[in-house]
């Protein structure tokens, strides 16, 4: 048995959880915050049998699109400095960061 932990953008969470449910995958949704953009994202925990991992990964890949977004960089002085005028930069966001962990045991009460 495996535990898939997928960190995705909030914009993709409804589409992905619907697709997982349609394919009989159960997931737990956690609201999380990313460190780089300081923006909200969603972390899904998906438990599945070893032979279902590839199918789950394909569903995640098909439902989490990458896109570009303009963001203002954080001040190099550790906060908002009046003399620092940030130039927005284009960064790639979206997609999914996925971790697959072995599950030693599983209980449901």
N, C-alpha and C positions, 0 to 999 in steps of 0.2 A: 504494500500500500504506500502511496505517496501523498504528500501535502504540497500543493502548488500554491505559491504566494505570488500574486500578480499585482504590481503597482501600476495603475493606469490613471489617465486623466479623467476628471469628473465627467467631462463631456461624453466619454465613451462608456461610462458605467452602466447606464440603463440598457443600452444596446447589447453590451456583453452579458449582463446578468440574464436578460431575456433569451439570448442565444444559448447560454449554458443550460438554462432551465428547459428549453425546447429539446435539448439533447440529453436530458436526465442527469445533469451534473448539479449537485447542490453546492451552494457557496455561501460564505459569510462575508458581509460587506463591512469594511471599517473605513471611517473618515480619517484621512491622514494629511499631513502637510509636508511638501517637499522642501529640501534644504536649499537648493539652488535658486529657484524662482520664488520661494516663500509663498507658493500658491497651493490651494487645496487640491488634493488628489484622492483617489480611492484605492484601497488595498483589498483585494479579494483573497480569501482563503478557500481553496477547493480541494477536498479530499477525494481521491479516486484510486482505483486499482491500477497496478503497474501497467497493464495492457491498455488502459484508457488514457495514458498521459499524452501520447501523440495526438489523439483526437481533441483533447482539451487544449493543447497548445495551438492546434490549427484554428480552433474556434476563437481563441484569444487573438491570434494573428489576424484573422479575418475581420475582427470587430474593433480593433484599436488602431486607428489611423494616425500617421505622423503628419504634422503640419508645421508651418513656420509662424512665429509670433514675434512681434516687436516688444521688447522689454527695456526699461531703463535700468542701467546697472546701478548697483549699490555704491554709495560714496566710499572712496578708499580710506576715508577718515572715520569709518565705522558708524555712520549715521547721515542725517541730512545736514550738509554744510552749505551755508549760504553762498559761498564762492564757487561751489562745485555745480556745474551745469552738465548733467549727464546727457550723452548722445545715445538715443535709443539704438539698440542692436537687435539684429534678427537672430533668433535662436530656434532650433528645431524642438518641438514639444510633441507630446502624444506618444503613440506606440505603447509598448508595455515593457516593464522590467520584471522578469519572471525568475523565481527561485523554486527549485524542486528539492524537497527534503524527504528522506525516508521516514516512515511512521512505524515505530516499534510496536505500538499497540493502540487500540482504539476502543473507547467505551461510549455507550449512549445510554443514559439513564432516563 
